[in-house]
Amino acid sequence: MKEKSKILLSLFLISWTLFSVFLLITYGSQYIGKSYFDSNSFKGNLENFKSEIGRYVLEPFDVEEAKKQITVTKEEIEYHRNYYGSLTDQVENIKYQYQERIEQAADDPELKELLLHERDQKIEDIKKNFQDDSHVEEKIRKQKEAIIHRYAVLENENKKAFLDEYNYFAYSLRNIETGETFQSGDVNAEAVFKENFGDKNSYLVVNSSRTISPNEYDYTIMKPEMTIEGKVSRYEGTIIIPKSMMQNTQFKEDYQVFMTVKIILYSIWATSLLAIVGLMTVAKPSFRDFLFENRLKEYFLKMPIDLRIAATLFAILITSLIFDITGNFIRFNYYYMNHEWIQIGIHLAIDLVLIYIFTSISILGALWTWESVNNEENIKYEWKRSLAYRLSDGIQDLFLSRSIGIQALAILTVAFLAGFGLAIVFIEPIFLLVYAILFIFIALPALILFLRNAGYLNRIMKQTKDMAEGRLTREVQVKGKSPLAQHAQNLNELQEGVRKSLSEQAKSERLKTELITNVSHDLRTPLTSIITYTDLLKNPNITENERKRYIEILEKKSHRLKTLIEDLFEVSKMSSGNVELKKERIDLTQLLQQAIGEHKEAFEKANLDLRVMLPNEPLYAYVDGQKWWRVIDNLIVNALKYSLKGTRVYITLKKVDSVAELAVKNIANYELGDNVEELTERFKRADESRHTEGSGLGLAIAQSIVDMHNGKLRISVDGDLFKVVVTVTAE
């Protein structure tokens, strides 16, 4: 019994200490060592007084000075003049306004004469507006003067209100430029607040400028808001609130509340120090003291760990809310003004009891929870007992497809309600009709839907097994738009992907074999020639002419081998992405003309008729000039090598929309076959017998360069007609 009393006392002292620490953190900076006159509320009131005394007393509005600053601009004159329309519009409008009245006054000649005179005067005034700028300027000036007078009246009314509202301030202020002094009340009286200006303190700065924006003004003025430039004056002196005037201040109740709250907070903080002393001397609680065995702890530990943590966090949240509510009750309470201390005491007592209860629950819950997970073995045990662990396995898989999860929950709910409803029918047969209607229109459709989906799932699983065993001949039937239908569609796409993958794999293997064969052949042929003629050169009996001829052959084969190796390295670098482009603004027309010029003689020797069609003006694109030259050169050389003798070769450059299009067409010297895509493969040539001198990398290199420029290279074959089209973004 003694131990329980000690624990209850310790919990109370801890609760009180925590509450006082909360108040210290929240309100300490506002009350410790501070007076009411340091509060934000009073500072706002003071700043408003200083602003308004400068406006209404020290530098009041000067009407005559404001009038001197009135200006009228040419834009304002034009705006005023045309506000109601053009001259003809305004004259016509005036005549229309008076027409009916004049007609009605036909029987009264005197009234009619007056109306005609009044109308003519207005028309004359309008005409004068359009003839004389000074006439309009004078109107605008009078309107602005009227606005200034209305503003002055409003300022005087506000000044009276200011003097009545702040009559508890006493001040003595002197303009340091003019020496003029303004004084009200006794600044030497005993003061509860005092602020000095000048010398070591900052001056009271007053700016007498005004921006006049009256609520009512003449809309015929372009800018009714007027800025009246004033001067910036500095004042020295003193502002005080005499102690004798405290009862007249508008903040006297706020002052009393502030002082009351300060006393209460100081009392709480002082008693919290006693509570800390009590914890260290009388109570002296230890960690083990709070781990005592009791029925409450036994019930608490039977809860799953995540539920325990949630309950503890909830208790901590409630505790912090009660702390905040109680703190606000202490600080912002109108009962202080009415001195209803009994109500305050009852309210605080209830709050303190709640603080004690929820703080104790938070502390014990946290300690008991920590005790249950203080080692790895306990953590594993508690995790397996948790609600999250029990729910995670099934729920995470169920909602991999949200639609399936929702449908499953819906069907389970319907099944549960159907069973629950059946139980109610056995108890109360009167509900049989309602149950039958719900069963037919809700439970039975849900059951049919479940059975149909289960059958469809079995069919999908059967065909999935066939796919796994390699039977890819039959597609899974797609029925409807359910998640199962989507799954069937995915399986069909997967099956098609497997088919394509197998086809691509077979093609890759074939091309790999061809690549190895072609590389070996193309590299071995010149290398064999080099070895052969090197051996022939070793023969001392050969003639000088034979030696020269052998050396020429060696040089030719060496260059051939060098070209093959360089092309192979280049296409390898491009495929790996290790080539940097140096793009610049290039005229593609000029670049193509230069490339054609280099090969024109070769076309003539090959008995090929070269037909070139170029644009009449430069065609610019941002490309790497050296690399793009290689594309053009490879396409021209390709046409030169593989064109049928005596035929025409067409080279066209033009701009199509936003791209530059280069097309090369020729009649092939060899049968091309159907698969034109393979012509851009490495070492692939139309000349399958490999009789030509090409490296087989020309189109592959061109394709790689075009890809690096985000362009396109397309090859098409129509019988023996071979066509290559290259496009790249033009400027």
C-alpha positions in Angstrom: 0.0 0.0 0.0 2.9 2.3 0.9 4.5 1.6 -2.5 1.3 2.4 -4.4 1.0 5.7 -2.6 4.6 6.5 -3.5 4.0 5.8 -7.2 0.8 7.9 -7.2 2.6 10.8 -5.6 5.5 10.4 -8.1 3.1 10.5 -11.0 1.4 13.6 -9.6 4.7 15.4 -9.1 5.8 14.4 -12.6 2.5 15.6 -14.1 2.7 18.9 -12.4 6.3 19.4 -13.5 5.6 18.5 -17.1 2.6 20.9 -17.1 4.8 23.7 -15.7 7.5 23.0 -18.3 4.9 23.3 -21.1 3.8 26.6 -19.7 7.4 27.8 -19.4 8.2 26.9 -23.0 5.0 28.4 -24.3 4.6 31.5 -22.3 7.9 32.0 -20.4 9.3 34.5 -22.9 6.2 36.7 -22.6 6.0 36.9 -18.8 9.3 36.2 -17.1 11.0 39.5 -16.4 8.4 41.3 -18.6 5.6 43.8 -17.8 2.4 44.5 -19.6 4.1 47.3 -21.4 6.4 44.8 -23.1 3.5 42.9 -24.5 2.6 42.9 -28.2 -0.8 44.1 -27.4 0.5 47.3 -25.7 3.2 47.8 -28.3 0.6 47.8 -31.1 -1.4 50.3 -29.2 1.7 52.5 -28.6 2.7 52.4 -32.3 -0.8 53.4 -33.3 -0.6 56.4 -30.9 2.8 57.5 -32.2 1.6 57.3 -35.8 -1.6 59.2 -35.2 -0.1 62.0 -33.0 2.3 62.6 -35.9 -0.6 62.7 -38.3 -3.1 64.8 -36.4 -1.0 66.9 -33.9 2.6 67.2 -34.9 2.2 67.5 -38.7 -1.5 68.1 -39.4 -2.8 68.2 -42.9 -2.2 71.6 -44.6 -5.1 72.4 -47.0 -3.4 75.4 -48.6 -0.1 73.5 -49.1 -2.0 70.7 -50.7 -3.8 73.0 -53.1 -0.4 74.4 -54.2 0.7 70.9 -55.2 -2.3 70.3 -57.5 -1.2 69.5 -61.0 -3.3 68.8 -64.1 -1.7 66.7 -66.9 -2.5 66.6 -70.6 -3.7 63.0 -70.2 -6.1 64.1 -67.5 -7.5 66.9 -69.7 -8.0 64.4 -72.6 -9.6 61.9 -70.2 -12.0 64.5 -68.7 -12.8 65.9 -72.2 -13.7 62.5 -73.7 -15.1 60.8 -70.6 -18.7 60.9 -72.0 -17.7 60.4 -75.6 -16.7 62.5 -78.6 -18.0 66.1 -79.1 -20.9 65.0 -81.3 -21.8 62.2 -78.9 -22.0 64.5 -76.0 -23.9 67.2 -77.9 -26.4 64.7 -79.2 -26.8 63.2 -75.7 -27.6 66.6 -74.2 -30.1 67.4 -76.9 -31.7 64.0 -76.3 -32.0 64.6 -72.6 -33.8 68.0 -73.1 -35.9 67.0 -76.1 -38.8 65.4 -74.2 -38.9 68.1 -71.5 -38.9 70.9 -74.1 -41.7 69.2 -76.0 -43.7 68.9 -72.8 -43.2 72.6 -72.1 -44.7 73.7 -75.4 -47.6 75.3 -73.6 -45.4 77.2 -71.3 -43.1 79.5 -73.4 -41.2 80.8 -70.3 -40.3 77.3 -69.1 -39.4 76.3 -72.6 -37.2 79.3 -73.0 -35.4 78.4 -69.8 -34.9 74.8 -70.8 -33.5 75.9 -74.2 -31.2 78.3 -72.5 -30.0 75.7 -70.0 -29.4 73.1 -72.9 -27.5 75.6 -75.0 -25.3 76.6 -72.1 -24.4 72.9 -71.5 -23.7 72.4 -75.2 -21.6 75.6 -75.2 -19.6 74.3 -72.2 -19.0 71.0 -74.0 -17.8 72.8 -77.1 -15.5 74.9 -75.0 -14.1 71.7 -73.4 -13.0 70.6 -76.8 -11.7 74.0 -77.8 -9.9 75.3 -74.7 -7.5 73.2 -72.6 -7.4 75.8 -69.8 -11.2 75.6 -69.5 -10.9 71.9 -68.8 -7.9 72.3 -66.6 -9.7 74.8 -64.4 -12.6 72.3 -64.0 -10.2 69.5 -62.9 -8.4 71.8 -60.5 -11.7 72.8 -58.8 -12.6 69.1 -58.5 -9.3 68.3 -56.9 -9.7 71.2 -54.5 -13.1 69.8 -53.5 -11.5 66.5 -52.8 -8.8 68.1 -50.7 -11.5 70.0 -48.7 -13.5 66.8 -48.1 -10.3 65.1 -47.0 -9.5 67.9 -44.6 -12.9 67.6 -43.0 -12.4 63.9 -42.5 -9.0 64.5 -41.0 -10.5 66.9 -38.4 -13.1 64.4 -37.5 -10.4 61.7 -37.0 -8.3 64.1 -35.0 -11.2 64.6 -32.5 -11.6 60.8 -32.2 -7.9 60.4 -31.7 -7.7 63.0 -28.9 -10.7 61.4 -27.1 -9.3 57.8 -27.4 -5.8 58.6 -26.3 -6.4 61.2 -23.7 -4.5 59.2 -21.1 -1.2 59.9 -22.8 0.9 62.9 -21.7 3.6 64.1 -24.0 6.1 66.9 -24.6 7.7 66.8 -28.1 9.9 69.4 -29.8 10.7 69.6 -33.5 14.5 69.7 -33.7 14.5 71.6 -37.0 12.0 74.4 -36.1 12.1 74.3 -32.3 8.3 74.2 -32.1 7.1 72.3 -29.0 3.8 70.3 -28.6 2.7 69.4 -25.1 -0.2 67.8 -23.4 -0.5 66.7 -19.7 2.3 66.6 -17.1 5.3 64.5 -18.4 6.9 64.8 -15.0 4.2 63.0 -13.2 4.6 59.5 -11.8 4.4 57.2 -14.8 3.5 53.6 -15.4 5.1 53.8 -18.9 7.6 56.2 -20.3 9.4 56.5 -23.7 12.1 59.1 -24.5 13.1 60.4 -27.9 16.3 62.1 -29.0 19.9 62.2 -27.7 20.9 58.5 -27.2 17.4 57.3 -28.2 16.0 57.4 -31.7 14.0 60.4 -32.7 10.2 60.3 -33.3 10.1 60.6 -37.1 7.0 62.0 -38.8 6.4 62.1 -42.5 3.7 64.6 -43.4 3.1 63.2 -46.9 -0.4 62.2 -47.7 -2.1 60.0 -50.3 -5.7 61.2 -50.6 -8.1 58.5 -51.7 -11.6 59.7 -50.7 -14.5 57.3 -50.8 -16.5 59.7 -53.1 -14.9 61.5 -56.0 -15.5 62.7 -59.5 -14.9 59.9 -61.9 -14.1 62.4 -64.7 -10.7 62.8 -63.1 -8.2 60.3 -64.5 -6.4 59.7 -61.2 -8.5 60.8 -58.2 -5.9 59.5 -55.8 -3.5 62.4 -55.1 -0.1 62.3 -53.4 0.6 65.4 -51.4 4.4 65.6 -50.8 5.3 66.5 -47.3 8.4 66.8 -45.2 10.1 64.3 -42.8 10.4 65.9 -39.4 12.2 64.6 -36.3 11.0 65.2 -32.7 12.7 64.8 -29.3 10.9 64.6 -26.0 8.9 62.2 -23.9 5.7 60.2 -24.0 4.3 58.9 -20.7 1.2 57.3 -19.3 0.7 58.9 -15.8 -0.2 56.5 -13.1 -3.2 58.7 -12.2 -4.6 58.1 -15.7 -4.5 54.3 -15.6 -8.3 54.2 -14.8 -9.0 56.1 -18.0 -7.0 53.9 -20.3 -8.7 51.6 -22.8 -6.3 48.7 -21.8 -6.8 48.8 -18.0 -8.6 45.5 -18.1 -5.9 43.9 -20.3 -3.3 45.2 -17.8 -5.2 43.6 -14.8 -5.5 40.3 -16.7 -1.8 40.4 -17.6 -0.8 40.9 -14.0 -3.1 38.2 -12.8 -1.8 35.7 -15.3 1.7 36.6 -14.4 1.1 35.8 -10.7 -0.6 32.5 -11.6 2.2 31.4 -13.9 4.9 32.4 -11.4 3.0 30.4 -8.7 2.9 27.3 -11.0 6.6 27.6 -11.9 7.5 28.1 -8.2 5.5 25.0 -7.1 7.0 23.0 -9.9 10.4 23.6 -8.4 9.0 22.2 -5.1 7.7 19.2 -7.1 11.1 18.6 -8.5 12.6 18.7 -5.0 9.9 16.3 -3.8 10.7 13.9 -6.6 14.4 14.0 -5.6 13.9 13.7 -1.8 10.5 12.3 -0.7 9.4 10.2 -3.7 12.7 9.2 -5.3 11.0 7.0 -8.0 13.0 4.5 -10.0 12.3 2.9 -13.3 11.4 -0.4 -11.6 8.9 1.3 -9.3 6.6 1.9 -12.3 6.8 -1.7 -13.5 4.8 -3.0 -10.6 2.5 -5.9 -11.3 -1.2 -5.2 -11.1 -4.4 -6.1 -12.9 -4.4 -2.9 -15.1 -0.9 -3.8 -16.3 -2.0 -7.3 -17.0 -4.9 -6.2 -19.2 -2.7 -3.7 -20.9 0.0 -6.2 -21.9 -2.6 -8.6 -23.3 -3.3 -6.0 -26.0 -1.3 -6.3 -29.3 1.8 -4.2 -29.3 0.6 -1.9 -32.1 -2.7 -1.3 -30.2 -0.7 -0.5 -27.0 1.5 2.0 -28.9 -1.6 3.6 -30.5 -3.3 3.9 -27.1 -0.2 5.4 -25.5 0.3 7.9 -28.3 -3.4 8.8 -28.1 -3.0 9.4 -24.3 0.1 11.6 -25.0 -1.9 13.6 -27.6 -4.8 14.1 -25.2 -2.4 15.2 -22.5 -0.8 17.8 -24.8 -4.2 19.1 -25.8 -5.3 19.4 -22.1 -2.0 21.2 -21.4 -2.7 23.7 -24.3 -6.4 24.2 -23.3 -5.5 24.8 -19.6 -2.7 27.2 -20.6 -5.1 29.1 -22.8 -7.7 29.2 -20.0 -5.1 30.6 -17.6 -3.9 33.3 -20.1 -7.1 34.3 -21.9 -9.9 34.3 -19.3 -12.6 36.9 -19.1 -13.5 35.6 -15.5 -10.5 37.6 -14.3 -12.2 40.9 -15.2 -15.4 39.8 -13.4 -13.4 38.3 -10.4 -15.3 35.1 -10.5 -12.6 33.1 -8.8 -14.8 30.2 -7.7 -15.6 29.3 -11.4 -11.9 29.7 -12.2 -10.9 27.4 -9.4 -13.4 24.7 -10.3 -12.4 24.8 -14.0 -8.7 24.6 -13.1 -9.3 21.8 -10.6 -11.0 19.7 -13.3 -8.2 20.5 -15.8 -5.6 19.4 -13.3 -7.3 16.1 -12.5 -7.5 15.4 -16.3 -3.8 16.3 -16.6 -2.9 13.9 -13.8 -5.0 11.1 -15.2 -3.8 11.3 -18.9 -0.2 12.1 -18.0 -0.1 9.0 -15.7 -1.6 6.9 -18.5 1.0 8.2 -21.0 3.9 7.5 -18.6 2.8 4.1 -17.6 1.8 3.1 -21.1 5.2 4.1 -22.5 7.1 2.4 -19.7 5.1 -0.8 -19.8 5.4 -1.0 -23.6 9.1 -0.4 -23.5 9.4 -3.2 -20.9 7.7 -5.6 -23.3 10.1 -5.0 -26.2 13.4 -4.5 -24.3 15.2 -7.3 -26.2 15.3 -8.8 -29.7 13.4 -12.0 -28.6 10.5 -9.9 -27.1 10.3 -7.7 -30.2 9.9 -10.8 -32.5 7.3 -12.2 -30.1 5.3 -9.0 -29.9 5.5 -8.4 -33.7 3.9 -11.8 -34.4 1.1 -11.0 -32.0 0.5 -7.6 -33.5 -2.6 -6.7 -35.5 -0.4 -5.4 -38.3 1.3 -8.7 -38.7 -1.9 -10.6 -38.8 -3.5 -8.4 -41.4 -0.4 -7.6 -43.6 0.0 -11.0 -45.3 -3.5 -11.3 -46.6 -4.3 -7.6 -47.2 -1.1 -6.7 -49.1 -1.7 -9.6 -51.6 -5.4 -9.0 -51.8 -4.9 -5.3 -52.9 -2.2 -5.9 -55.4 -5.1 -5.3 -57.7 -7.4 -2.7 -56.1 -10.4 -3.8 -58.2 -10.0 -7.5 -57.1 -9.6 -6.4 -53.5 -12.7 -4.2 -53.6 -14.7 -7.0 -55.3 -13.5 -9.5 -52.7 -14.5 -7.3 -49.8 -17.8 -6.5 -51.4 -18.6 -10.3 -51.9 -17.5 -11.0 -48.3 -19.7 -8.2 -47.0 -22.7 -9.5 -49.0 -22.1 -13.0 -47.8 -21.8 -11.8 -44.2 -25.0 -9.7 -44.5 -26.8 -12.6 -46.2 -25.9 -14.9 -43.3 -26.8 -12.3 -40.7 -30.1 -11.6 -42.5 -30.9 -15.4 -42.5 -30.3 -15.5 -38.8 -32.7 -12.6 -38.3 -35.3 -14.3 -40.5 -35.2 -17.4 -38.2 -35.7 -15.2 -35.2 -38.3 -12.9 -36.9 -40.0 -14.6 -39.9 -41.8 -11.3 -40.6 -38.6 -10.2 -42.4 -38.7 -13.1 -44.8 -40.1 -11.1 -47.7 -37.5 -8.3 -47.3 -34.7 -10.9 -47.1 -36.0 -12.7 -50.2 -36.0 -9.5 -52.3 -32.4 -8.6 -51.1 -31.2 -12.2 -51.7 -32.6 -12.3 -55.2 -31.3 -8.8 -56.3 -28.1 -8.6 -54.3 -26.8 -11.9 -52.8 -27.7 -14.1 -55.8 -26.0 -11.8 -58.4 -23.0 -11.6 -56.2 -22.8 -15.4 -56.0 -23.2 -15.8 -59.8 -20.5 -13.2 -60.3 -18.2 -15.0 -57.9 -18.8 -18.4 -59.6 -18.3 -17.0 -63.1 -15.0 -15.3 -62.2 -13.8 -18.5 -60.4 -14.5 -20.5 -63.6 -12.7 -17.9 -65.8 -9.8 -17.9 -63.4 -9.5 -21.7 -63.7 -9.4 -21.4 -67.5 -6.7 -18.7 -67.4 -4.6 -20.9 -65.0 -5.0 -23.9 -67.4 -3.8 -21.9 -70.4 -1.0 -20.3 -68.3 0.2 -23.8 -67.6 0.2 -24.6 -71.3 2.3 -21.5 -71.9 4.8 -22.5 -69.2 5.2 -25.9 -70.9 6.0 -24.2 -74.2 2.7 -24.5 -76.0 2.3 -21.0 -77.5 -0.2 -21.8 -80.2 -3.5 -20.6 -78.6 -4.3 -17.2 -77.1 -6.2 -16.8 -73.8 -9.8 -15.7 -74.4 -10.4 -12.1 -73.2 -13.9 -11.7 -71.8 -15.1 -8.3 -70.7 -13.1 -5.6 -68.9 -12.6 -7.2 -65.5 -9.1 -7.5 -63.8 -9.2 -11.2 -64.9 -9.8 -10.1 -68.5 -6.9 -7.6 -68.2 -4.7 -10.4 -66.8 -5.7 -12.6 -69.8 -4.7 -9.7 -72.2 -1.4 -9.4 -70.4 -0.8 -13.1 -70.8 -1.5 -12.8 -74.5 0.9 -10.0 -74.8 3.5 -11.9 -72.9 3.0 -14.9 -75.2 3.4 -12.7 -78.3 6.5 -11.2 -76.6 8.0 -14.7 -76.1 7.3 -15.5 -79.8 9.0 -12.3 -80.9 11.9 -12.9 -78.5 12.5 -16.4 -80.0 12.3 -15.0 -83.5 14.7 -12.2 -82.6 17.0 -14.6 -80.9 17.1 -16.9 -84.0 17.8 -13.8 -86.2 20.5 -12.6 -83.8 22.2 -16.0 -83.9 22.1 -16.0 -87.7 23.5 -12.5 -88.0 26.1 -13.3 -85.4 27.2 -16.3 -87.5 27.3 -14.2 -90.7 29.2 -11.4 -88.9 31.9 -13.8 -87.7 32.1 -15.3 -91.2 32.1 -11.9 -93.0 34.7 -10.3 -90.7 36.9 -13.3 -91.0 36.6 -13.3 -94.8 37.0 -9.5 -95.2 40.1 -9.3 -92.9 41.7 -12.5 -94.1 41.5 -11.6 -97.8 43.8 -8.6 -97.8 45.9 -10.1 -95.0 46.5 -13.2 -97.1 47.5 -11.1 -100.1 50.0 -9.1 -97.9 51.6 -12.3 -96.6 51.8 -13.8 -100.1 53.4 -10.7 -101.8 55.7 -10.2 -98.8 57.0 -13.8 -99.4 57.4 -13.0 -103.2 59.4 -9.9 -102.3 61.9 -12.1 -100.4 62.8 -13.8 -103.7 66.1 -12.2 -104.9 65.5 -13.3 -108.5 62.4 -11.1 -109.2 62.8 -8.2 -111.6 62.6 -4.6 -110.6 59.3 -4.2 -112.4 57.8 -7.2 -110.6 59.1 -5.7 -107.3 57.3 -2.4 -108.0 54.1 -4.2 -109.0 54.2 -6.3 -105.8 54.8 -3.2 -103.6 51.8 -1.5 -105.3 49.7 -4.5 -104.5 50.9 -4.6 -100.9 50.2 -0.9 -100.5 46.6 -1.3 -101.9 45.9 -4.3 -99.7 47.3 -2.6 -96.6 45.1 0.4 -97.2 42.2 -2.0 -97.7 43.0 -3.7 -94.4 43.4 -0.3 -92.7 40.0 0.9 -94.0 38.3 -2.3 -92.7 39.8 -2.0 -89.2 39.1 1.8 -88.9 35.5 1.3 -90.0 35.1 -1.6 -87.6 36.5 0.5 -84.7 34.3 3.5 -85.7 31.0 1.6 -85.8 31.9 -0.1 -82.5 32.5 3.3 -80.9 29.3 4.6 -82.2 27.3 1.6 -81.0 28.8 2.0 -77.5 28.0 5.8 -77.4 31.6 6.9 -76.9 31.4 9.5 -79.8 30.9 13.2 -79.0 29.2 15.4 -81.5 30.4 19.0 -82.2 27.2 20.5 -83.6 27.2 23.7 -85.5 25.1 25.5 -88.1 25.8 23.8 -91.4 24.5 24.5 -94.9 23.5 21.0 -96.0 23.2 22.2 -99.7 26.8 23.3 -99.8 28.0 20.1 -98.0 26.2 17.9 -100.5 27.5 19.8 -103.5 31.1 19.3 -102.2 30.5 15.6 -101.7 29.1 15.2 -105.2 31.9 17.2 -106.7 34.5 14.7 -105.2 32.8 11.7 -106.8 31.5 13.2 -110.1 34.4 11.9 -112.1 34.0 8.4 -110.5 30.4 8.3 -111.6 31.4 9.2 -115.2 34.0 6.4 -115.3 31.4 3.9 -113.9 29.1 4.8 -116.7 26.4 6.1 -114.3 24.2 9.1 -115.1 24.1 11.3 -111.9 21.0 13.4 -111.5 21.1 15.9 -108.6 18.2 18.1 -107.4 19.1 20.7 -104.7 17.1 23.6 -103.2 17.6 27.1 -104.6 18.6 28.5 -101.2 20.8 27.3 -98.3 19.2 24.6 -96.1 20.7 24.9 -92.6 20.7 22.3 -89.8 22.7 22.0 -86.5 24.9 18.9 -87.1 28.4 17.7 -86.7 29.8 18.7 -90.1 32.5 16.0 -90.2 30.1 13.2 -89.1 27.3 14.4 -91.5 29.9 14.5 -94.4 30.6 10.8 -93.6 26.8 10.0 -93.9 26.6 11.8 -97.3 29.8 10.3 -98.5 28.8 6.7 -97.5 25.5 7.0 -99.3 27.1 8.3 -102.5 29.8 5.7 -102.4 27.2 3.0 -101.7 25.3 4.1 -104.8 28.5 4.3 -106.8 29.6 0.7 -105.9 26.2 -1.1 -106.1 24.5 0.6 -109.1 23.8 -1.2 -112.4 26.1 0.2 -115.1 24.4 2.5 -117.6 21.6 3.5 -115.2 20.7 6.8 -113.5 21.4 7.7 -109.9 19.1 10.3 -108.3 20.3 12.5 -105.4 17.7 14.9 -103.9 17.9 17.4 -101.0 14.8 19.3 -100.0 13.0 20.7 -96.9 9.8 18.9 -95.9 8.0 20.8 -93.1 10.6 21.2 -90.4 13.1 18.5 -91.5 15.8 18.3 -94.2 15.3 15.2 -96.4 18.2 13.6 -98.4 17.2 10.9 -100.8 19.5 8.6 -102.9 17.9 6.3 -105.5 19.6 3.8 -107.8 19.1 0.6 -109.7 20.9 -2.2 -107.8 23.6 -4.3 -109.5 22.7 -7.3 -107.4 19.4 -8.9 -106.3 18.5 -7.3 -102.9 16.0 -9.7 -101.5 13.1 -8.8 -99.2 14.7 -8.0 -95.8 16.0 -4.5 -96.3 16.5 -4.0 -92.6 19.5 -6.3 -92.6 21.3 -3.9 -95.0 22.2 -1.7 -92.1 23.7 -4.6 -90.1 27.4 -4.6 -89.8 29.3 -6.3 -92.7 26.0 -6.8 -94.6 26.1 -6.1 -98.3 23.8 -6.5 -101.2 26.6 -8.2 -102.9 26.3 -11.5 -101.0 29.1 -13.1 -103.0 31.3 -10.2 -101.6 33.0 -9.3 -104.9 32.9 -5.6 -104.3 35.6 -3.6 -102.4 33.2 -2.2 -99.7 33.8 -2.8 -96.0 30.1 -3.7 -95.5 30.0 -1.0 -92.7 28.9 2.0 -94.8 25.2 1.9 -94.1 25.8 0.8 -90.5 28.0 3.8 -89.9 25.6 6.1 -91.6 22.7 4.7 -89.5 24.7 5.2 -86.2 25.6 8.9 -87.1 22.0 9.7 -88.1 20.7 8.1 -84.8 23.1 10.3 -82.8 21.6 13.4 -84.5 18.1 12.2 -83.6 17.4 11.7 -87.2 16.0 8.8 -89.3 17.5 6.6 -92.0 15.0 4.6 -94.0 15.7 2.0 -96.7 13.1 0.8 -99.2 13.4 -1.7 -102.1 11.0 -2.0 -105.0 12.3 -4.8 -107.2 15.8 -3.6 -108.2 15.1 0.0 -107.2 17.1 0.8 -104.0 16.2 4.0 -102.1 17.8 5.5 -98.9 16.1 8.5 -97.2 17.8 10.4 -94.4 15.9 13.1 -92.4 17.2 15.5 -89.7 15.7 18.5 -88.1 16.3 21.7 -90.1 16.6 25.2 -88.8 
